[in-house]
Amino acid sequence: MSNSATRRAVIITGAAEGIGRAIATRLARDGYDLGLFDLPHARDRLEELAESTRTRHGAKVCNVYGDVTVEDDVKRLVETVVQELGDLYAFIANAGIARIGTLHEVPTEEFDKLMNVNVKGVFFSYKYAAIQLIKQGHGGRMIGAASAAGKKGASGWGVYSASKFAVRGLTQSAAMDYGKYGITVNAYAPGFIETPLLEGIDEIYSAKIGKPKGTWTQESSANWNVLRRHGQPDDVANLVSFLVSDNAAFITGENPSCTRS
C-alpha cells in the first residue's frame, strides 16, 4: 500500500477497459478505494474489475453506471461514491473517444459527439469534483485525460486534437481557480498506447493505405515515437499514480506526456 493512500476514495471514469482499467488496478494496488464509472453496456467488465481489485488489493469499490455527457449522471456519480466510500480525494476524468479524418470528412454529429465526451465530460467531472472537494475543505486532486495530440496537431486528427487542447485549457484554468482550496489540477497526455481504442484507429488507417491490420501501428511507432514502441496502459497508470500521490502535492496546471510522439 502507498503510504499516501490511507484508503482515500478516487473516482475514475471510463474505467472498464484500456487506460482506465489500468489506472484502477494501479490505484487499488497503491491502497486507494475506487469509484468506478462507465456506460451501462460495460457492466460485466466493470463488475469483473471491481471483484478483482477487491480480492487482490482489498479495495472498497463502488460501481456507478452512466454517461459523462449527462450532467445529472456525473453529479450522481460523485454523490454515490461519497455516500458509499466517504470523502472524495481525487477525480480522474479518463473517459474519452477518438474520431479520425480530415475536417471535411467528419460529420457534424460526430464532431458534436466527440466534443461532448472529451470536453463536456471533463467539464462536468471537474465541476462536480470541485464542488465536493471545496465542501469537504481539505484539498484533493482533479486529473483529466489529455493527449499528445493536445500538444501538437497532426494530419487527420483535427477534431480529436481540438478536444484535447480544450482539456489542457480547462485544466490550466481550473488549477488557477482551485489552488486556494488546496486542490491540484493536472492532466496526462498519452501518446500511442496499446488499447482497444488504438486498435480501432489502426484498423481504419491500415485499410485506408491498403495494408494489413497492424501496419499503421508499426509504422507510427517507427516514425512518430522517440522510443520506437507503443506504450502500454500500465505506463499511463504509473504516471497517474504519481499525480494522485502526495509526491505530486506541489504540482498543478501541468500536462506531462507519456510518451512524446
C-alpha atoms as one frame of an Amber mdcrd trajectory, in Angstrom:
protein
   0.000   0.000   0.000   1.170   3.504  -0.809   1.952   5.436   2.352  -0.065
   8.336   0.915  -3.244   6.447   0.068  -4.656   5.561   3.531  -7.818   4.256
   1.863  -8.715   7.539   0.198 -11.561   7.437  -2.339 -10.757   8.030  -6.009
 -13.241   8.231  -8.901 -12.209   7.003 -12.359 -14.419   7.450 -15.425 -14.074
   5.189 -18.445 -12.776   2.519 -16.088 -13.933  -0.679 -17.794 -11.069  -1.115
 -20.245  -7.798   0.250 -21.576  -6.118   3.065 -19.690  -8.981   3.493 -17.226
  -8.807  -0.150 -16.197  -5.038   0.052 -15.743  -5.404   3.192 -13.612  -7.998
   1.494 -11.417  -5.810  -1.566 -10.914  -2.737   0.515 -10.109  -4.537   2.781
  -7.644  -6.108  -0.209  -5.891  -2.601  -1.628  -5.539  -1.486   1.741  -4.146
  -4.146   1.428  -1.452  -6.989   3.643  -2.675 -10.687   2.840  -2.631 -12.350
   3.154  -6.012 -15.440   4.719  -7.510 -15.603   3.178 -10.993 -17.784   4.697
 -13.715 -18.633   3.570 -17.223 -21.524   3.119 -19.623 -24.204   0.547 -18.751
 -23.123  -1.795 -21.557 -19.742  -2.182 -19.806 -21.354  -3.609 -16.662 -19.826
  -7.100 -16.942 -16.294  -5.779 -17.431 -16.659  -3.250 -14.628 -18.040  -5.856
 -12.224 -15.128  -8.161 -13.030 -12.659  -5.323 -12.423 -14.311  -4.458  -9.120
 -14.141  -8.057  -7.920 -10.501  -8.331  -8.984  -9.436  -5.193  -7.125 -11.360
  -6.235  -4.015  -9.838  -9.713  -3.982  -6.266  -8.850  -4.928  -5.820  -5.495
  -3.207  -8.504  -5.230  -0.536 -10.021  -2.131  -2.103 -13.525  -0.975  -1.359
 -15.195  -0.462  -4.729 -18.355   1.363  -5.753 -19.502   0.849  -9.346 -21.723
   3.501 -10.919 -23.140   3.421 -14.449 -23.977   6.365 -16.652 -22.702   8.768
 -19.283 -20.121  11.513 -18.718 -22.002  13.719 -21.196 -25.081  13.741 -18.939
 -24.626  16.262 -16.144 -27.013  14.558 -13.734 -25.115  11.270 -14.179 -21.818
  12.858 -13.164 -23.450  14.634 -10.223 -24.983  11.312  -9.143 -21.600   9.612
  -9.529 -19.938  11.924  -7.019 -22.854  11.750  -4.592 -22.983   7.946  -4.727
 -19.255   7.437  -4.247 -19.136   9.839  -1.295 -22.108   8.082   0.291 -20.530
   4.640  -0.188 -16.817   5.332   0.360 -16.599   8.586   2.303 -14.868  11.829
   1.383 -13.612  12.175  -2.175  -9.862  12.540  -2.572  -9.343  12.510  -6.353
 -11.393  12.526  -9.552  -9.746  11.145 -12.687 -11.703  12.216 -15.779 -10.373
   9.459 -18.019 -13.336   8.743 -20.313 -12.752   9.690 -23.938 -13.309   8.705
 -27.558 -11.485   9.316 -30.841 -12.592  10.223 -34.357 -10.084  10.415 -37.184
 -10.424  12.136 -40.529  -9.710  15.483 -42.131 -12.175  18.213 -41.236 -14.274
  17.921 -44.401 -14.665  14.171 -43.796 -16.016  14.402 -40.245 -19.826  14.621
 -39.988 -21.045  17.406 -37.736 -22.824  14.937 -35.463 -19.524  13.081 -34.963
 -17.804  16.361 -34.086 -20.516  17.090 -31.530 -20.295  13.591 -30.036 -16.531
  13.769 -29.625 -16.631  17.221 -28.055 -19.407  16.143 -25.710 -17.428  13.175
 -24.391 -13.900  14.582 -24.424 -14.595  18.170 -23.367 -18.018  18.375 -21.748
 -17.305  15.117 -19.911 -14.167  16.615 -18.374 -16.008  19.870 -17.625 -18.753
  18.031 -15.714 -16.163  15.892 -13.934 -14.117  18.875 -12.809 -17.259  20.813
 -11.888 -18.716  18.244  -9.512 -15.348  17.164  -8.167 -14.603  20.805  -7.319
 -17.962  21.296  -5.601 -17.372  18.237  -3.419 -13.714  18.946  -2.649 -14.433
  22.569  -1.702 -17.295  21.408   0.527 -15.003  18.945   2.307 -12.386  21.618
   2.895  -9.178  19.598   2.825  -7.961  19.766  -0.773  -7.661  16.945  -3.264
  -6.837  16.079  -6.843  -8.552  16.623 -10.188  -6.932  14.920 -13.170  -8.036
  14.883 -16.812  -7.230  12.819 -19.880  -5.468  14.994 -22.443  -3.237  13.627
 -25.216  -0.042  14.127 -27.148  -2.475  15.309 -29.848  -3.444  18.101 -27.462
   0.080  19.488 -27.637   0.645  19.361 -31.391  -1.863  18.859 -34.177  -1.464
  16.104 -36.756  -2.941  15.340 -40.153  -6.273  13.578 -39.836  -6.561  14.280
 -36.124  -8.012  17.806 -36.187 -11.229  17.234 -34.247  -9.663  14.918 -31.671
  -6.705  17.270 -31.295  -9.014  20.243 -30.718 -10.839  18.363 -27.965  -7.605
  17.562 -26.166  -6.279  21.121 -26.474  -9.544  22.087 -24.756  -8.818  19.692
 -21.888  -5.474  21.407 -21.382  -7.209  24.783 -21.215  -9.778  23.559 -18.705
  -7.023  22.004 -16.609  -4.744  25.035 -16.543  -7.601  27.401 -15.720  -9.027
  25.107 -13.038  -5.584  24.856 -11.448  -5.583  28.633 -11.039  -9.170  28.707
  -9.765  -8.877  25.961  -7.159  -5.340  26.207  -5.858  -6.559  28.374  -2.988
  -8.601  25.394  -1.791  -5.595  23.075  -1.773  -6.824  21.303  -4.908  -4.293
  20.413  -7.597  -5.482  20.034 -11.188  -3.359  18.257 -13.782  -3.814  16.276
 -16.986  -1.898  13.411 -18.552  -1.030  13.236 -22.237  -0.713   9.698 -23.611
   0.921   9.130 -26.952   0.242   5.870 -28.761  -0.903   3.399 -26.119  -2.000
  -0.143 -26.982  -5.693  -0.076 -26.120  -8.941  -1.150 -27.822  -9.294   2.484
 -28.930  -5.947   2.385 -30.747  -6.792  -0.976 -32.322  -9.888   0.551 -33.885
  -7.935   3.508 -35.248  -5.264   1.182 -36.635  -7.881  -0.852 -38.474  -9.249
   2.273 -40.185  -5.866   3.727 -41.119  -4.390   0.408 -42.295  -7.418  -0.086
 -44.542  -7.003   3.442 -45.938  -3.462   2.677 -47.072  -4.461  -0.767 -48.350
  -2.266  -2.723 -45.964  -2.925  -5.442 -43.372  -4.250  -4.621 -39.931  -1.394
  -3.616 -37.658   0.649  -1.920 -40.385  -0.244   1.617 -39.375   0.543   0.862
 -35.730   4.018  -0.425 -36.617   4.789   2.476 -38.941   3.579   5.098 -36.478
   5.831   3.651 -33.772   8.839   3.874 -36.059   8.099   7.346 -37.417   6.462
   9.299 -34.590   7.614   7.893 -31.275  11.099   8.634 -29.975  11.128   5.337
 -28.033  10.188   3.408 -31.192   7.411   1.488 -29.471   3.866   1.965 -28.359
   3.146   2.342 -24.683   1.054   0.074 -22.513  -1.880   1.175 -20.347   0.269
   0.496 -17.280   2.723   3.168 -18.454  -0.030   5.773 -18.200  -1.305   4.326
 -14.929   2.155   4.801 -13.416   2.061   8.493 -14.321  -1.441   8.950 -12.916
  -0.411   7.144  -9.732   2.273   9.778  -9.236  -0.082  12.695  -9.952  -2.559
  11.358  -7.391   0.099  10.765  -4.733   1.417  13.086  -2.037   4.648  13.275
  -4.044   2.800  15.495  -6.551   1.325  17.824  -3.928   3.192  20.860  -5.309
   2.462  20.167  -8.987  -0.588  21.772 -10.604  -1.680  23.041 -14.007   0.660
  20.591 -15.750   0.172  18.129 -18.606   3.028  15.586 -18.644   3.389  13.349
 -21.686   3.515   9.566 -21.727   5.396   9.403 -24.060   6.377  12.075 -26.537
   5.290  11.312 -30.069
